[in-house]
């Protein structure tokens, strides 16, 4: 948004100064506005409107999809693979 304001302001300044400033001032205004946009919006990127609570969701701890380790299941798998 600030890049548009800079561009329009640059056009106004460029027209009042005349000469090569007709082309230089809008480009400079747009560039300064774009940098200001990036600096101001850097902190808002990735939050998606949610406040940062500082905590993360708990992840599944099991080996496959959060399944708990079962000793009986491990023995059955070992027997099937012939490693008894």
LUMLO-375219 format. One record per atom (N, C-alpha, C): residue number from 1; residue in three letters; chain; atom name; x, y, z. Coordinates in steps of 0.1 Angstrom, whole numbers. Example, Ala and Ser with C-alpha at 12.3 -4.5 7.8 and 13.67 -1.06 7.14 Angstrom:
REM residues 2
PT,num,residuo,cadena,atomo,u,v,w
PT,1,Ala,A,N,132,-57,78 .
PT,1,Ala,A,CA,123,-45,78 .
PT,1,Ala,A,C,132,-33,78 .
PT,2,Ser,A,N,128,-22,71 .
PT,2,Ser,A,CA,137,-11,71 .
PT,2,Ser,A,C,129,0,79 .
This chain:
REM residues 84
PT,num,residuo,cadena,atomo,u,v,w
PT,1,Unk,A,N,8,-12,0 .
PT,1,Unk,A,CA,0,0,0 .
PT,1,Unk,A,C,9,13,0 .
PT,2,Unk,A,N,19,12,8 .
PT,2,Unk,A,CA,28,24,8 .
PT,2,Unk,A,C,35,26,-6 .
PT,3,Unk,A,N,37,15,-13 .
PT,3,Unk,A,CA,44,17,-26 .
PT,3,Unk,A,C,35,25,-36 .
PT,4,Unk,A,N,21,23,-34 .
PT,4,Unk,A,CA,12,31,-43 .
PT,4,Unk,A,C,12,46,-39 .
PT,5,Unk,A,N,13,48,-26 .
PT,5,Unk,A,CA,14,62,-21 .
PT,5,Unk,A,C,27,68,-25 .
PT,6,Unk,A,N,38,61,-25 .
PT,6,Unk,A,CA,51,66,-30 .
PT,6,Unk,A,C,51,69,-44 .
PT,7,Unk,A,N,44,60,-52 .
PT,7,Unk,A,CA,43,62,-66 .
PT,7,Unk,A,C,35,75,-70 .
PT,8,Unk,A,N,24,76,-64 .
PT,8,Unk,A,CA,16,88,-66 .
PT,8,Unk,A,C,23,101,-62 .
PT,9,Unk,A,N,29,100,-50 .
PT,9,Unk,A,CA,37,112,-45 .
PT,9,Unk,A,C,49,115,-55 .
PT,10,Unk,A,N,55,104,-60 .
PT,10,Unk,A,CA,66,106,-69 .
PT,10,Unk,A,C,61,113,-82 .
PT,11,Unk,A,N,50,109,-87 .
PT,11,Unk,A,CA,44,115,-99 .
PT,11,Unk,A,C,42,130,-96 .
PT,12,Unk,A,N,37,133,-85 .
PT,12,Unk,A,CA,34,148,-82 .
PT,12,Unk,A,C,47,156,-81 .
PT,13,Unk,A,N,57,150,-74 .
PT,13,Unk,A,CA,70,157,-72 .
PT,13,Unk,A,C,77,158,-86 .
PT,14,Unk,A,N,76,147,-94 .
PT,14,Unk,A,CA,83,147,-107 .
PT,14,Unk,A,C,77,157,-116 .
PT,15,Unk,A,N,64,158,-116 .
PT,15,Unk,A,CA,57,168,-125 .
PT,15,Unk,A,C,60,182,-121 .
PT,16,Unk,A,N,62,184,-108 .
PT,16,Unk,A,CA,65,198,-103 .
PT,16,Unk,A,C,80,202,-106 .
PT,17,Unk,A,N,89,192,-106 .
PT,17,Unk,A,CA,103,195,-108 .
PT,17,Unk,A,C,106,195,-123 .
PT,18,Unk,A,N,99,186,-131 .
PT,18,Unk,A,CA,101,186,-145 .
PT,18,Unk,A,C,114,179,-149 .
PT,19,Unk,A,N,117,179,-162 .
PT,19,Unk,A,CA,130,173,-167 .
PT,19,Unk,A,C,130,158,-164 .
PT,20,Unk,A,N,142,153,-161 .
PT,20,Unk,A,CA,144,139,-159 .
PT,20,Unk,A,C,137,134,-146 .
PT,21,Unk,A,N,134,143,-137 .
PT,21,Unk,A,CA,127,140,-124 .
PT,21,Unk,A,C,113,135,-127 .
PT,22,Unk,A,N,107,137,-139 .
PT,22,Unk,A,CA,94,132,-142 .
PT,22,Unk,A,C,94,117,-142 .
PT,23,Unk,A,N,106,111,-145 .
PT,23,Unk,A,CA,107,96,-145 .
PT,23,Unk,A,C,114,91,-133 .
PT,24,Unk,A,N,123,98,-127 .
PT,24,Unk,A,CA,131,94,-116 .
PT,24,Unk,A,C,123,94,-103 .
PT,25,Unk,A,N,116,104,-100 .
PT,25,Unk,A,CA,108,106,-88 .
PT,25,Unk,A,C,98,95,-86 .
PT,26,Unk,A,N,89,91,-96 .
PT,26,Unk,A,CA,80,80,-93 .
PT,26,Unk,A,C,86,67,-90 .
PT,27,Unk,A,N,97,64,-97 .
PT,27,Unk,A,CA,104,51,-95 .
PT,27,Unk,A,C,110,51,-81 .
PT,28,Unk,A,N,116,62,-77 .
PT,28,Unk,A,CA,122,63,-63 .
PT,28,Unk,A,C,111,62,-53 .
PT,29,Unk,A,N,100,69,-55 .
PT,29,Unk,A,CA,89,68,-45 .
PT,29,Unk,A,C,83,54,-44 .
PT,30,Unk,A,N,82,48,-55 .
PT,30,Unk,A,CA,77,34,-55 .
PT,30,Unk,A,C,86,25,-48 .
PT,31,Unk,A,N,99,26,-51 .
PT,31,Unk,A,CA,109,18,-44 .
PT,31,Unk,A,C,110,20,-29 .
PT,32,Unk,A,N,109,32,-25 .
PT,32,Unk,A,CA,110,35,-10 .
PT,32,Unk,A,C,97,30,-4 .
PT,33,Unk,A,N,85,31,-10 .
PT,33,Unk,A,CA,73,26,-5 .
PT,33,Unk,A,C,73,11,-4 .
PT,34,Unk,A,N,79,4,-14 .
PT,34,Unk,A,CA,79,-10,-14 .
PT,34,Unk,A,C,88,-15,-3 .
PT,35,Unk,A,N,99,-9,-1 .
PT,35,Unk,A,CA,108,-13,11 .
PT,35,Unk,A,C,101,-11,24 .
PT,36,Unk,A,N,94,0,25 .
PT,36,Unk,A,CA,86,3,38 .
PT,36,Unk,A,C,75,-7,40 .
PT,37,Unk,A,N,69,-11,29 .
PT,37,Unk,A,CA,59,-22,30 .
PT,37,Unk,A,C,65,-35,35 .
PT,38,Unk,A,N,76,-39,29 .
PT,38,Unk,A,CA,82,-51,33 .
PT,38,Unk,A,C,87,-51,48 .
PT,39,Unk,A,N,92,-40,52 .
PT,39,Unk,A,CA,97,-38,66 .
PT,39,Unk,A,C,85,-39,76 .
PT,40,Unk,A,N,74,-32,73 .
PT,40,Unk,A,CA,63,-32,82 .
PT,40,Unk,A,C,55,-45,82 .
PT,41,Unk,A,N,54,-52,71 .
PT,41,Unk,A,CA,47,-64,70 .
PT,41,Unk,A,C,55,-77,74 .
PT,42,Unk,A,N,68,-75,76 .
PT,42,Unk,A,CA,76,-87,80 .
PT,42,Unk,A,C,71,-94,92 .
PT,43,Unk,A,N,67,-86,102 .
PT,43,Unk,A,CA,63,-92,115 .
PT,43,Unk,A,C,49,-98,114 .
PT,44,Unk,A,N,41,-95,104 .
PT,44,Unk,A,CA,28,-101,103 .
PT,44,Unk,A,C,27,-113,94 .
PT,45,Unk,A,N,38,-116,87 .
PT,45,Unk,A,CA,38,-127,78 .
PT,45,Unk,A,C,37,-141,85 .
PT,46,Unk,A,N,28,-149,81 .
PT,46,Unk,A,CA,27,-163,86 .
PT,46,Unk,A,C,19,-164,99 .
PT,47,Unk,A,N,14,-154,105 .
PT,47,Unk,A,CA,5,-155,117 .
PT,47,Unk,A,C,-9,-158,113 .
PT,48,Unk,A,N,-14,-154,102 .
PT,48,Unk,A,CA,-27,-157,97 .
PT,48,Unk,A,C,-38,-152,106 .
PT,49,Unk,A,N,-35,-141,113 .
PT,49,Unk,A,CA,-45,-134,121 .
PT,49,Unk,A,C,-46,-141,135 .
PT,50,Unk,A,N,-38,-151,138 .
PT,50,Unk,A,CA,-38,-157,151 .
PT,50,Unk,A,C,-28,-151,160 .
PT,51,Unk,A,N,-31,-149,172 .
PT,51,Unk,A,CA,-21,-143,181 .
PT,51,Unk,A,C,-10,-154,184 .
PT,52,Unk,A,N,2,-150,186 .
PT,52,Unk,A,CA,13,-159,190 .
PT,52,Unk,A,C,12,-162,205 .
PT,53,Unk,A,N,9,-174,208 .
PT,53,Unk,A,CA,8,-178,223 .
PT,53,Unk,A,C,21,-183,228 .
PT,54,Unk,A,N,30,-187,220 .
PT,54,Unk,A,CA,43,-192,224 .
PT,54,Unk,A,C,43,-207,227 .
PT,55,Unk,A,N,32,-214,225 .
PT,55,Unk,A,CA,31,-228,227 .
PT,55,Unk,A,C,28,-235,214 .
PT,56,Unk,A,N,33,-247,213 .
PT,56,Unk,A,CA,31,-254,201 .
PT,56,Unk,A,C,23,-266,203 .
PT,57,Unk,A,N,16,-272,193 .
PT,57,Unk,A,CA,8,-283,194 .
PT,57,Unk,A,C,16,-295,197 .
PT,58,Unk,A,N,11,-305,205 .
PT,58,Unk,A,CA,18,-317,208 .
PT,58,Unk,A,C,18,-326,196 .
PT,59,Unk,A,N,29,-333,194 .
PT,59,Unk,A,CA,30,-342,183 .
PT,59,Unk,A,C,29,-356,187 .
PT,60,Unk,A,N,25,-365,178 .
PT,60,Unk,A,CA,24,-379,181 .
PT,60,Unk,A,C,37,-384,184 .
PT,61,Unk,A,N,38,-393,195 .
PT,61,Unk,A,CA,51,-398,199 .
PT,61,Unk,A,C,53,-412,195 .
PT,62,Unk,A,N,43,-419,190 .
PT,62,Unk,A,CA,45,-433,187 .
PT,62,Unk,A,C,52,-435,174 .
PT,63,Unk,A,N,56,-447,171 .
PT,63,Unk,A,CA,64,-450,158 .
PT,63,Unk,A,C,56,-448,145 .
PT,64,Unk,A,N,43,-451,146 .
PT,64,Unk,A,CA,35,-449,134 .
PT,64,Unk,A,C,22,-442,138 .
PT,65,Unk,A,N,20,-430,133 .
PT,65,Unk,A,CA,7,-423,135 .
PT,65,Unk,A,C,3,-422,150 .
PT,66,Unk,A,N,12,-422,159 .
PT,66,Unk,A,CA,8,-420,173 .
PT,66,Unk,A,C,5,-433,180 .
PT,67,Unk,A,N,6,-444,174 .
PT,67,Unk,A,CA,3,-457,180 .
PT,67,Unk,A,C,13,-460,191 .
PT,68,Unk,A,N,9,-464,202 .
PT,68,Unk,A,CA,18,-467,213 .
PT,68,Unk,A,C,25,-480,211 .
PT,69,Unk,A,N,37,-481,216 .
PT,69,Unk,A,CA,45,-493,214 .
PT,69,Unk,A,C,39,-504,222 .
PT,70,Unk,A,N,37,-516,216 .
PT,70,Unk,A,CA,31,-527,223 .
PT,70,Unk,A,C,41,-539,223 .
PT,71,Unk,A,N,46,-544,234 .
PT,71,Unk,A,CA,56,-555,234 .
PT,71,Unk,A,C,50,-567,228 .
PT,72,Unk,A,N,38,-570,229 .
PT,72,Unk,A,CA,32,-582,223 .
PT,72,Unk,A,C,32,-581,208 .
PT,73,Unk,A,N,30,-569,203 .
PT,73,Unk,A,CA,30,-567,189 .
PT,73,Unk,A,C,44,-568,183 .
PT,74,Unk,A,N,54,-564,190 .
PT,74,Unk,A,CA,67,-565,186 .
PT,74,Unk,A,C,72,-579,185 .
PT,75,Unk,A,N,67,-587,194 .
PT,75,Unk,A,CA,71,-602,194 .
PT,75,Unk,A,C,65,-609,182 .
PT,76,Unk,A,N,52,-605,179 .
PT,76,Unk,A,CA,46,-611,167 .
PT,76,Unk,A,C,53,-607,154 .
PT,77,Unk,A,N,57,-595,153 .
PT,77,Unk,A,CA,64,-591,141 .
PT,77,Unk,A,C,78,-598,140 .
PT,78,Unk,A,N,84,-599,151 .
PT,78,Unk,A,CA,97,-607,151 .
PT,78,Unk,A,C,95,-621,147 .
PT,79,Unk,A,N,85,-628,151 .
PT,79,Unk,A,CA,82,-641,147 .
PT,79,Unk,A,C,79,-642,132 .
PT,80,Unk,A,N,71,-633,127 .
PT,80,Unk,A,CA,68,-633,113 .
PT,80,Unk,A,C,81,-631,104 .
PT,81,Unk,A,N,90,-623,109 .
PT,81,Unk,A,CA,102,-621,101 .
PT,81,Unk,A,C,113,-632,104 .
PT,82,Unk,A,N,110,-641,113 .
PT,82,Unk,A,CA,119,-652,115 .
PT,82,Unk,A,C,131,-648,124 .
PT,83,Unk,A,N,129,-638,132 .
PT,83,Unk,A,CA,140,-634,141 .
PT,83,Unk,A,C,137,-636,155 .
PT,84,Unk,A,N,134,-649,159 .
PT,84,Unk,A,CA,131,-652,172 .
PT,84,Unk,A,C,142,-658,180 .
